[in-house]
C-alpha cells in the first residue's frame, strides 16, 4: 500500500523522527495531566459537578489563551522553534510539579486553576511550534501523509497518556498528585528529546529570527495584522474557509464532550453520591476517550487516500456530512453503546477534517507566517470549545440528556458540509 510505503519513508527521515518523538512525549504528558485534572475537578466523589461548573473550568483553563495565542504566533515566527520546544517543556515540567503540590495542600480553587492555566498557556507555544515546524523536516510531496501521522500520533499519545494516568491512579491509591508528577516527568523527557535536533533546523529562516524580546513584542500587532491579511489574500481563501469549518466542528465536538461528561457522571451511574459510582463514570469516560482515539487512528490511515482522491476540501465536506447524519442517529438514544459508537465516528470525522485543514493551511501559507496562523488556529479552537461548553451548560439538564443539543449539533455539521461544498465547487470552476 502507498500509505504504508510513505510512512516507512517518513520514519526513515531522522529529523522527522526526532520531531515526532518530541510530539509524542509532550502530548502524552498532556494526556496524563488532563486526566489528573478531570479526575480532581469532575469525578471527585465529594464534588457535585454541573454542566455550568464544567463550562466555568473550561473557560478558566482555555479562554485566556485568546490573548496568549497571537503573541505566541508572532514570537514563533521570530524565535528558533527548537528552543521553544526545549524551554516550553522544561517550564511545563516545573509548573506541573507545582500543581501536584497544590493538590496535596488545602488551597483555594482559584490557585489550583491558576497553576493549571499556566501549564496550558505554555502548551499553546509548544503545539503551534510543532505544527509550524513540520514542513521543515518533510518535503512538500509527503506533507499530507506527515499531517496524517504526526498530529494523529500525538493525539493517540495523549490518549495513551490518559490511559496510563488511569492505571497509575489505581496503583497509587487514587492519588491525583502522583499522576500529575508523572506528567511532569514526561514533559522533562520531551525537553531532553528536543536536544537531538539542531537549533536552526526547525526555522524560521535566520533573517526572520529576532532574539530581542522587546523588539518582537513591539511588532506583535503589526505581525498579527500581516498574518490576517496574508490569510485573506485570494490565493489563500481556501485556508480561511477550512479554518472556519474546523472551528465549527470543534464547537460541535466540545458541546458533545460536555454532554458525555454529564452522562458518565450522572445518567449512567446508579448512585452519584457513592465513590464507586464516580469511579464507574470515570471508567466509562476513559472508554469513550479510547474509542475516540481509535477513530483518530482510522482517520490517519484513510485520510491520505481519501484526500488524494477527493481533495482535502471535499474530504472535509464528506466528514461533516457523515457527522450530520450519524450523530443524531447514535446520540438520541442516550445509552452507552450508541454513544460509544458515536465517539468513534466523531473521532474519525474530526481528525480527518483536521488533517485536511492542516494540509490546506500549510500548503497555502508562507513559512514566515505559519507560526502566527497556527497560533490563530489554536485560539479559534479554544474559543470554540469554551463557547460550546457555555452553550451546553445552558441546554443540558442535570443528567446530560438533551435532544435539543444533539439536533443543534447535527444542523451545524450539515451547514459546514453545505458551505464547504459550495466553496469547493466555486474554486474548481
Backbone torsions as a table, in degrees:
resi	resn	phi	psi	omega
1	UNK	NA	142.0	-178.4
2	UNK	-64.6	-34.1	-179.9
3	UNK	-63.6	-45.2	179.0
4	UNK	-63.0	-41.1	179.6
5	UNK	-63.3	-43.9	179.0
6	UNK	-64.5	-38.8	177.6
7	UNK	-62.1	-41.6	178.2
8	UNK	-63.3	-40.3	178.7
9	UNK	-63.8	-44.8	-179.7
10	UNK	-61.0	-43.6	-177.1
11	UNK	-71.6	-12.7	172.9
12	UNK	-81.5	-15.0	-179.8
13	UNK	-79.5	113.8	-173.7
14	UNK	-58.5	-46.1	-176.6
15	UNK	-66.5	-36.8	176.4
16	UNK	-64.0	-42.1	178.9
17	UNK	-61.2	-42.0	-179.6
18	UNK	-64.8	-43.8	178.5
19	UNK	-64.9	-39.1	179.3
20	UNK	-64.7	-38.4	178.1
21	UNK	-61.1	-43.2	177.7
22	UNK	-61.7	-42.6	179.1
23	UNK	-62.3	-45.6	-176.9
24	UNK	-63.0	-44.6	179.7
25	UNK	-67.5	-41.8	-177.5
26	UNK	-66.2	-47.8	-178.6
27	UNK	-76.0	-26.8	171.0
28	UNK	-61.6	-41.6	175.3
29	UNK	-63.0	-38.3	176.9
30	UNK	-58.8	-43.4	180.0
31	UNK	-62.2	-42.5	177.4
32	UNK	-61.6	-47.6	-176.4
33	UNK	-64.3	-42.8	-177.9
34	UNK	-67.1	-38.2	177.7
35	UNK	-65.6	-39.6	177.4
36	UNK	-60.6	-42.5	178.9
37	UNK	-67.0	-43.4	-179.7
38	UNK	-61.1	-42.0	179.3
39	UNK	-63.0	-43.9	-176.4
40	UNK	-71.2	-38.7	-173.9
41	UNK	-88.9	-42.7	-170.5
42	UNK	-100.1	-39.2	-169.0
43	UNK	-107.6	10.3	173.1
44	UNK	-66.9	131.6	-176.1
45	UNK	-58.1	-30.8	-177.6
46	UNK	-79.0	-9.1	-178.7
47	UNK	-100.9	127.6	175.4
48	UNK	-99.2	86.6	-172.2
49	UNK	-75.8	142.2	174.4
50	UNK	-118.8	167.6	176.3
51	UNK	-60.6	-36.7	178.4
52	UNK	-64.5	-38.2	178.2
53	UNK	-66.4	-40.4	176.9
54	UNK	-62.8	-43.8	178.8
55	UNK	-62.3	-40.5	179.0
56	UNK	-63.4	-42.6	178.9
57	UNK	-63.1	-41.5	178.6
58	UNK	-64.1	-39.4	179.0
59	UNK	-64.3	-43.4	179.5
60	UNK	-62.4	-40.2	-174.5
61	UNK	-83.1	-27.2	-170.4
62	UNK	-115.6	-39.4	-170.7
63	UNK	-61.5	-38.3	179.5
64	UNK	-58.9	-17.7	-179.2
65	UNK	-74.5	-5.1	169.1
66	UNK	-64.1	-26.7	175.8
67	UNK	-87.0	-37.7	-178.3
68	UNK	-71.6	-38.1	-172.8
69	UNK	-52.7	-53.6	-179.8
70	UNK	-59.1	-38.8	177.1
71	UNK	-64.6	-39.6	179.1
72	UNK	-60.1	-44.1	-178.2
73	UNK	-63.0	-47.2	-179.2
74	UNK	-64.1	-40.4	180.0
75	UNK	-69.0	-36.2	178.4
76	UNK	-64.8	-27.2	177.0
77	UNK	-81.9	0.3	178.8
78	UNK	-123.7	-34.1	-179.9
79	UNK	-84.8	154.6	173.1
80	UNK	-70.0	123.6	-172.7
81	UNK	-66.6	-29.3	176.4
82	UNK	-61.8	-39.2	-180.0
83	UNK	-68.7	-33.9	176.0
84	UNK	-62.4	-42.7	178.8
85	UNK	-65.9	-37.6	-179.3
86	UNK	-68.3	-59.5	-174.3
87	UNK	-73.3	-29.9	177.4
88	UNK	-63.4	-43.8	179.7
89	UNK	-72.8	-34.0	174.7
90	UNK	-62.0	-43.0	179.9
91	UNK	-65.5	-40.0	178.9
92	UNK	-66.2	-35.3	176.7
93	UNK	-60.5	-42.4	179.4
94	UNK	-67.1	-46.6	-177.3
95	UNK	-66.7	-36.6	177.3
96	UNK	-64.5	-36.0	176.1
97	UNK	-63.7	-37.5	176.3
98	UNK	-63.3	-41.1	177.8
99	UNK	-59.5	-40.9	179.0
100	UNK	-61.7	-41.0	178.2
101	UNK	-63.1	-40.3	-179.3
102	UNK	-67.4	-34.6	177.0
103	UNK	-63.4	-38.9	-179.6
104	UNK	-71.8	-29.2	-178.6
105	UNK	-91.5	163.4	177.9
106	UNK	-91.1	84.9	-175.2
107	UNK	-117.2	158.0	176.6
108	UNK	-62.2	151.2	-178.6
109	UNK	-59.0	-35.8	-176.0
110	UNK	-64.1	-32.0	179.3
111	UNK	-70.8	-39.2	176.1
112	UNK	-62.6	-45.7	179.7
113	UNK	-64.8	-35.2	179.1
114	UNK	-63.2	-41.0	177.9
115	UNK	-64.3	-46.3	178.2
116	UNK	-62.7	-36.5	178.7
117	UNK	-60.2	-41.5	-179.4
118	UNK	-65.8	-40.9	178.8
119	UNK	-61.0	-46.5	-177.6
120	UNK	-71.4	-28.7	177.8
121	UNK	-62.9	-45.6	178.3
122	UNK	-64.8	-30.8	179.0
123	UNK	-58.6	-31.4	178.7
124	UNK	-59.8	-41.5	179.7
125	UNK	-67.2	-43.9	-174.3
126	UNK	-66.4	-49.3	-177.8
127	UNK	-65.7	-42.4	177.9
128	UNK	-64.0	-38.3	178.2
129	UNK	-65.1	-39.3	178.0
130	UNK	-62.4	-43.4	-179.9
131	UNK	-68.7	-42.9	-178.9
132	UNK	-67.0	-27.7	-176.8
133	UNK	-83.1	-18.7	-172.8
134	UNK	-56.7	-44.9	179.5
135	UNK	-63.5	-12.1	179.1
136	UNK	-82.7	-11.5	-176.7
137	UNK	-118.5	-1.9	175.4
138	UNK	-135.5	157.6	177.8
139	UNK	-83.5	164.7	-174.1
140	UNK	-61.8	-33.1	-176.6
141	UNK	-67.4	-24.4	-178.0
142	UNK	-109.8	17.6	-177.3
143	UNK	-67.0	-37.9	179.6
144	UNK	-62.3	-48.2	-178.5
145	UNK	-67.9	-32.8	176.3
146	UNK	-65.5	-39.4	176.7
147	UNK	-68.2	-25.9	175.9
148	UNK	-74.1	-43.8	-174.0
149	UNK	-77.5	-49.8	-168.5
150	UNK	-68.7	-60.1	179.3
151	UNK	-63.4	-36.0	179.9
152	UNK	-68.5	-39.6	175.5
153	UNK	-62.2	-36.8	176.4
154	UNK	-63.6	-41.7	177.8
155	UNK	-63.8	-42.0	177.3
156	UNK	-65.3	-35.4	176.5
157	UNK	-64.3	-40.3	176.6
158	UNK	-62.9	-40.0	177.5
159	UNK	-64.2	-44.3	177.6
160	UNK	-63.5	-38.5	176.6
161	UNK	-61.8	-39.5	176.2
162	UNK	-62.9	-42.3	176.9
163	UNK	-63.0	-41.1	176.9
164	UNK	-61.8	-37.3	178.8
165	UNK	-63.1	-39.7	176.8
166	UNK	-59.5	-45.5	-178.4
167	UNK	-64.0	-46.7	-179.3
168	UNK	-62.7	-37.2	-179.3
169	UNK	-64.3	-38.0	178.0
170	UNK	-68.9	-43.4	-178.2
171	UNK	-68.0	-36.0	-175.7
172	UNK	-92.2	25.3	175.9
173	UNK	57.0	51.9	174.2
174	UNK	59.5	35.3	179.9
175	UNK	-92.6	105.4	177.9
176	UNK	-67.2	-30.1	179.8
177	UNK	-63.4	-40.3	178.6
178	UNK	-64.0	-39.3	178.3
179	UNK	-63.6	-42.5	178.5
180	UNK	-62.8	-39.1	177.8
181	UNK	-64.9	-33.5	173.8
182	UNK	-61.6	-44.4	176.6
183	UNK	-59.9	-40.5	178.0
184	UNK	-60.3	-40.2	179.0
185	UNK	-64.3	-40.9	179.0
186	UNK	-67.6	-36.8	174.7
187	UNK	-60.0	-41.8	178.6
188	UNK	-62.9	-41.0	177.9
189	UNK	-63.5	-37.8	177.6
190	UNK	-63.7	-40.2	177.9
191	UNK	-62.0	-45.4	-179.6
192	UNK	-65.4	-36.4	179.3
193	UNK	-64.7	-31.9	-179.6
194	UNK	-66.1	-21.4	-179.5
195	UNK	-69.2	-11.9	178.3
196	UNK	-75.8	-10.6	178.4
197	UNK	-104.2	148.2	178.7
198	UNK	-67.6	151.4	-177.2
199	UNK	-58.9	-37.3	-173.9
200	UNK	-91.7	-5.2	-170.4
201	UNK	-59.6	-44.7	-169.8
202	UNK	-88.1	2.5	178.0
203	UNK	78.3	-173.1	-1.7
204	UNK	-70.1	177.8	-178.7
205	UNK	-58.7	148.1	-174.4
206	UNK	-52.8	-36.0	-178.3
207	UNK	-70.3	-15.0	178.1
208	UNK	-94.8	-14.3	-178.1
209	UNK	-71.8	127.1	-179.6
210	UNK	-126.6	92.4	-171.2
211	UNK	-68.3	-22.2	-178.0
212	UNK	-75.3	118.7	-175.7
213	UNK	-61.5	-43.6	-177.7
214	UNK	-61.5	-40.9	179.2
215	UNK	-65.2	-39.2	179.7
216	UNK	-66.7	-43.2	-179.4
217	UNK	-67.2	-35.0	179.8
218	UNK	-63.5	-29.2	-179.4
219	UNK	-93.9	9.4	-175.8
220	UNK	-59.8	-50.3	-177.6
221	UNK	-62.2	-45.0	179.6
222	UNK	-65.2	-41.2	-179.9
223	UNK	-65.5	-40.2	178.9
224	UNK	-65.4	-42.6	178.1
225	UNK	-62.6	-39.3	178.2
226	UNK	-65.1	-37.6	177.7
227	UNK	-64.1	-41.9	178.0
228	UNK	-64.4	-43.6	178.1
229	UNK	-62.9	-38.5	177.9
230	UNK	-61.5	-42.3	179.9
231	UNK	-68.9	-27.4	-177.8
232	UNK	-84.5	-6.4	179.6
233	UNK	-63.0	148.3	-175.6
234	UNK	-52.6	-39.6	-177.7
235	UNK	-73.8	-6.5	-176.8
236	UNK	-120.7	11.7	-178.4
237	UNK	-68.4	-25.3	175.4
238	UNK	-60.7	-38.2	178.1
239	UNK	-65.7	-39.7	179.4
240	UNK	-63.3	-43.3	179.5
241	UNK	-67.2	-39.1	178.7
242	UNK	-63.9	-40.8	177.8
243	UNK	-63.2	-40.7	178.6
244	UNK	-62.6	-45.3	-180.0
245	UNK	-63.5	-43.0	-179.3
246	UNK	-66.4	-34.2	177.3
247	UNK	-63.3	-43.3	178.6
248	UNK	-66.9	-37.1	177.4
249	UNK	-67.2	-34.1	175.2
250	UNK	-65.0	-38.2	175.6
251	UNK	-58.5	-46.8	179.6
252	UNK	-62.0	-44.1	-179.7
253	UNK	-63.4	-39.5	179.0
254	UNK	-64.7	-44.1	179.5
255	UNK	-61.8	-42.8	179.9
256	UNK	-70.3	-30.4	176.2
257	UNK	-62.1	-45.1	178.2
258	UNK	-63.4	-39.8	178.8
259	UNK	-61.9	-44.7	179.5
260	UNK	-65.5	-38.5	175.6
261	UNK	-56.6	-46.0	-178.9
262	UNK	-69.2	-37.7	177.1
263	UNK	-63.2	-44.6	179.7
264	UNK	-65.1	-38.3	-174.7
265	UNK	-75.6	-33.8	-172.1
266	UNK	-125.4	-57.2	-170.8
267	UNK	-64.0	-32.7	-176.2
268	UNK	-101.2	16.2	175.8
269	UNK	-121.4	137.4	-175.4
270	UNK	-77.5	-28.9	-176.6
271	UNK	-143.5	98.7	-172.6
272	UNK	-70.6	-9.1	179.4
273	UNK	-89.5	-11.0	-176.7
274	UNK	-90.4	140.6	179.9
275	UNK	-62.8	-35.9	-178.8
276	UNK	-63.7	-37.0	179.7
277	UNK	-73.3	-30.9	173.2
278	UNK	-62.4	-43.1	177.7
279	UNK	-65.9	-35.5	177.5
280	UNK	-63.1	-43.1	178.2
281	UNK	-64.0	-39.6	178.2
282	UNK	-64.7	-38.6	178.2
283	UNK	-64.8	-41.2	177.0
284	UNK	-63.6	-40.2	177.4
285	UNK	-63.6	-42.0	177.2
286	UNK	-61.1	-38.8	177.2
287	UNK	-64.1	-42.5	178.9
288	UNK	-62.7	-41.9	178.8
289	UNK	-64.4	-41.3	178.8
290	UNK	-63.9	-41.8	178.9
291	UNK	-67.6	-38.3	175.6
292	UNK	-62.8	-37.2	175.4
293	UNK	-61.6	-36.4	175.6
294	UNK	-63.5	-35.2	175.0
295	UNK	-64.6	-39.6	176.3
296	UNK	-59.8	-44.3	-179.0
297	UNK	-63.9	-42.7	178.9
298	UNK	-61.4	-39.6	177.6
299	UNK	-61.4	-39.0	179.4
300	UNK	-63.9	-32.8	-178.7
301	UNK	-76.6	-43.7	-172.1
302	UNK	-93.5	-20.2	-175.6
303	UNK	-63.4	-43.5	178.1
304	UNK	-56.1	-42.9	178.2
305	UNK	-67.4	-47.6	-177.0
306	UNK	-65.5	-44.3	179.4
307	UNK	-67.0	-32.0	176.9
308	UNK	-68.6	-36.0	179.3
309	UNK	-78.3	-44.2	-173.1
310	UNK	-96.9	-25.5	-168.2
311	UNK	95.9	146.4	-178.2
312	UNK	-57.0	-39.2	-179.1
313	UNK	-64.1	-45.6	179.9
314	UNK	-70.6	-26.1	175.0
315	UNK	-68.6	-35.1	173.5
316	UNK	-62.4	-41.7	177.0
317	UNK	-58.9	-46.5	-178.2
318	UNK	-62.7	-44.1	-179.1
319	UNK	-63.0	-47.3	-177.7
320	UNK	-68.2	-35.8	177.5
321	UNK	-66.1	-41.0	178.0
322	UNK	-62.3	-41.4	178.6
323	UNK	-64.7	-39.0	179.8
324	UNK	-61.2	-34.3	-178.7
325	UNK	-84.0	-42.2	-171.5
326	UNK	-86.7	-30.1	-175.9
327	UNK	-60.1	-47.9	178.0
328	UNK	-69.1	-34.9	-179.8
329	UNK	-62.9	-37.5	-178.3
330	UNK	-90.4	-28.0	-174.1
331	UNK	-85.4	-31.9	-173.1
332	UNK	-66.1	-27.2	175.0
333	UNK	-66.3	-24.0	179.5
334	UNK	56.8	35.6	176.6
335	UNK	-116.8	164.0	-169.2
336	UNK	-60.0	-52.0	-172.2
337	UNK	-63.6	-50.8	177.9
338	UNK	-60.4	-37.7	179.6
339	UNK	-65.4	-39.0	178.2
340	UNK	-66.6	-37.3	174.2
341	UNK	-63.7	-41.4	177.8
342	UNK	-61.5	-35.6	178.0
343	UNK	-60.8	-40.1	177.2
344	UNK	-65.4	-47.8	-178.4
345	UNK	-60.5	-45.9	-178.3
346	UNK	-69.4	-33.7	173.9
347	UNK	-61.9	-42.6	-180.0
348	UNK	-64.6	-52.1	-174.3
349	UNK	-71.0	-35.0	179.8
350	UNK	-68.1	-45.5	179.8
351	UNK	-70.4	-36.4	176.5
352	UNK	-60.9	-43.7	177.6
353	UNK	-66.8	-37.0	-179.5
354	UNK	-66.8	-42.7	177.4
355	UNK	-58.3	-44.3	179.4
356	UNK	-65.0	-41.3	178.9
357	UNK	-63.7	-44.7	177.8
358	UNK	-57.1	-43.7	-178.6
359	UNK	-65.3	-43.7	179.2
360	UNK	-61.8	-45.4	-178.6
361	UNK	-65.5	-47.1	-178.1
362	UNK	-65.4	-34.1	-180.0
363	UNK	-76.6	-24.7	-174.4
364	UNK	-97.9	-19.6	-172.3
365	UNK	-106.1	134.7	178.3
366	UNK	-69.4	154.4	-173.6
367	UNK	-58.8	-36.9	-178.6
368	UNK	-66.9	-13.5	-179.1
369	UNK	-110.5	-7.2	-171.2
370	UNK	-62.4	-39.1	-177.6
371	UNK	-59.9	-48.5	-177.6
372	UNK	-71.4	-33.2	178.5
373	UNK	-67.0	-42.9	179.3
374	UNK	-70.0	-28.6	174.6
375	UNK	-69.6	-40.0	174.4
376	UNK	-62.0	-40.2	175.3
377	UNK	-55.6	-46.3	179.9
378	UNK	-64.6	-40.5	178.2
379	UNK	-62.3	-44.2	178.3
380	UNK	-60.3	-38.8	176.8
381	UNK	-58.8	-46.2	-177.5
382	UNK	-66.3	-45.6	179.9
383	UNK	-61.2	-43.4	-179.7
384	UNK	-62.5	-41.7	-177.9
385	UNK	-68.3	-43.5	178.6
386	UNK	-65.8	-42.6	177.3
387	UNK	-60.8	-39.8	177.9
388	UNK	-63.6	-41.1	179.0
389	UNK	-63.4	-39.7	179.1
390	UNK	-64.7	-44.8	178.6
391	UNK	-63.8	-42.9	178.8
392	UNK	-61.9	-37.4	179.1
393	UNK	-62.0	-34.3	178.7
394	UNK	-75.4	-31.1	-172.1
395	UNK	-96.8	-25.3	-172.8
396	UNK	-82.8	134.8	169.5
397	UNK	-76.2	172.9	-176.8
398	UNK	-55.9	-32.8	-177.4
399	UNK	-89.8	-3.1	175.7
400	UNK	91.4	-3.3	-178.6
401	UNK	-87.6	109.9	-179.9
402	UNK	-137.5	107.3	176.4
403	UNK	-63.7	-40.0	-178.2
404	UNK	-60.2	-41.3	-179.7
405	UNK	-65.2	-44.5	-179.5
406	UNK	-61.4	-44.3	-179.8
407	UNK	-67.0	-40.4	179.3
408	UNK	-60.6	-44.3	179.3
409	UNK	-63.1	-41.0	178.8
410	UNK	-61.7	-41.0	179.1
411	UNK	-63.3	-42.3	179.4
412	UNK	-62.1	-43.6	176.7
413	UNK	-58.7	-41.4	179.3
414	UNK	-63.8	-39.6	178.3
415	UNK	-64.5	-41.1	178.1
416	UNK	-59.5	-47.1	-178.9
417	UNK	-60.5	-44.5	-178.4
418	UNK	-66.5	-43.4	-178.2
419	UNK	-66.1	-45.1	-179.7
420	UNK	-67.7	-34.3	176.6
421	UNK	-63.1	-41.3	178.4
422	UNK	-64.1	-41.8	178.8
423	UNK	-61.5	-44.3	-178.1
424	UNK	-66.0	-41.0	178.7
425	UNK	-63.6	-44.3	178.9
426	UNK	-63.3	-41.5	-177.3
427	UNK	-66.1	-34.5	-175.4
428	UNK	-84.0	-5.7	179.0
429	UNK	-73.5	NA	NA
